Amino acid sequence: MDEKRAEREGPGITISAEDLFRAYQANEADADKLYQGKIVILTGTVGTTSTPEAGMGRPAVILVDSRQQAIVNCFGFAPSDREAIAKLRNGQKVTVKGKCMGKIADQPVLEDSVLQ
């Protein structure tokens, strides 16, 4: 039922989670012009994950920098990604594709995320 919409929307912009975070810290307006509403393919380090029980929300992955500071929030994973996300560990490298929603509460946010 829940198609991975991000997969259908073209190749996307490849960028590291740290570079996306830095772009938003440096100039939010410029970063929005480059990334907001666009599909991005982020490579980053797993900080924390959230895998709510089925029907209780969708899985999420928080990417962190080398100091374990949260830098990108990835939301809207399909419930079918729940098992894969549950296996992710802090410090693991991961690639996530999703739609950049801009900066919300200090960090860039990806929606409709898909593990690559």
C-alpha positions as semicolon CSV with decimal commas, in nm:
position;residue;x (nm);y (nm);z (nm)
1;M;0,000;0,000;0,000
2;D;0,276;0,245;0,092
3;E;0,484;0,307;-0,219
4;K;0,829;0,453;-0,182
5;R;0,749;0,785;-0,344
6;A;1,105;0,917;-0,330
7;E;1,225;0,634;-0,554
8;R;0,994;0,748;-0,832
9;E;1,096;1,110;-0,829
10;G;1,421;1,104;-1,017
11;P;1,786;1,063;-0,927
12;G;1,820;1,330;-0,660
13;I;2,109;1,542;-0,537
14;T;2,390;1,347;-0,369
15;I;2,536;1,521;-0,063
16;S;2,675;1,422;0,276
17;A;2,459;1,483;0,582
18;E;2,732;1,711;0,723
19;D;2,746;1,922;0,406
20;L;2,367;1,961;0,404
21;F;2,371;2,063;0,770
22;R;2,657;2,311;0,709
23;A;2,474;2,463;0,411
24;Y;2,171;2,529;0,633
25;Q;2,386;2,666;0,918
26;A;2,569;2,901;0,681
27;N;2,267;3,044;0,497
28;E;1,921;2,895;0,536
29;A;1,770;3,096;0,248
30;D;2,039;2,985;0,002
31;A;2,018;2,624;0,122
32;D;1,640;2,629;0,076
33;K;1,687;2,743;-0,285
34;L;1,924;2,454;-0,350
35;Y;1,757;2,173;-0,159
36;Q;1,407;2,247;-0,030
37;G;1,141;2,038;-0,203
38;K;1,407;1,841;-0,390
39;I;1,506;1,477;-0,361
40;V;1,842;1,437;-0,191
41;I;2,057;1,129;-0,140
42;L;2,233;1,171;0,193
43;T;2,522;0,970;0,326
44;G;2,575;1,003;0,697
45;T;2,626;0,839;1,034
46;V;2,340;0,690;1,230
47;G;2,281;0,850;1,568
48;T;1,943;0,722;1,682
49;T;1,655;0,542;1,518
50;S;1,287;0,519;1,598
51;T;1,083;0,216;1,496
52;P;0,736;0,255;1,645
53;E;0,506;-0,044;1,653
54;A;0,303;-0,094;1,337
55;G;0,021;0,159;1,324
56;M;0,187;0,387;1,583
57;G;0,379;0,611;1,345
58;R;0,650;0,572;1,088
59;P;1,017;0,486;1,140
60;A;1,276;0,765;1,160
61;V;1,656;0,793;1,153
62;I;1,858;1,078;1,305
63;L;2,198;1,134;1,142
64;V;2,482;1,276;1,354
65;D;2,821;1,438;1,308
66;S;3,152;1,318;1,455
67;R;3,056;1,471;1,793
68;Q;2,727;1,273;1,801
69;Q;2,536;1,599;1,746
70;A;2,210;1,549;1,555
71;I;2,244;1,711;1,211
72;V;1,969;1,568;0,986
73;N;1,634;1,414;1,075
74;C;1,500;1,157;0,827
75;F;1,128;1,082;0,856
76;G;0,847;0,918;0,664
77;F;1,006;0,580;0,600
78;A;0,761;0,319;0,478
79;P;0,654;0,067;0,742
80;S;0,827;-0,195;0,526
81;D;1,163;-0,030;0,615
82;R;1,098;-0,083;0,988
83;E;1,298;-0,406;1,016
84;A;1,600;-0,265;0,829
85;I;1,595;0,051;1,043
86;A;1,570;-0,155;1,362
87;K;1,899;-0,323;1,264
88;L;2,088;0,006;1,220
89;R;2,339;0,084;1,494
90;N;2,482;0,408;1,629
91;G;2,791;0,502;1,429
92;Q;2,693;0,299;1,122
93;K;2,723;0,468;0,781
94;V;2,396;0,484;0,594
95;T;2,253;0,635;0,276
96;V;1,903;0,778;0,282
97;K;1,705;0,922;-0,009
98;G;1,419;1,159;0,064
99;K;1,261;1,497;0,001
100;C;1,433;1,786;0,178
101;M;1,174;1,985;0,373
102;G;1,417;2,260;0,472
103;K;1,532;2,334;0,826
104;I;1,291;2,253;1,108
105;A;1,394;2,302;1,472
106;D;1,758;2,366;1,385
107;Q;1,822;2,073;1,150
108;P;1,745;1,988;0,790
109;V;1,464;1,736;0,761
110;L;1,402;1,467;0,498
111;E;1,049;1,337;0,442
112;D;0,935;1,031;0,242
113;S;1,271;0,877;0,327
114;V;1,395;0,550;0,180
115;L;1,701;0,350;0,290
116;Q;1,935;0,298;-0,005
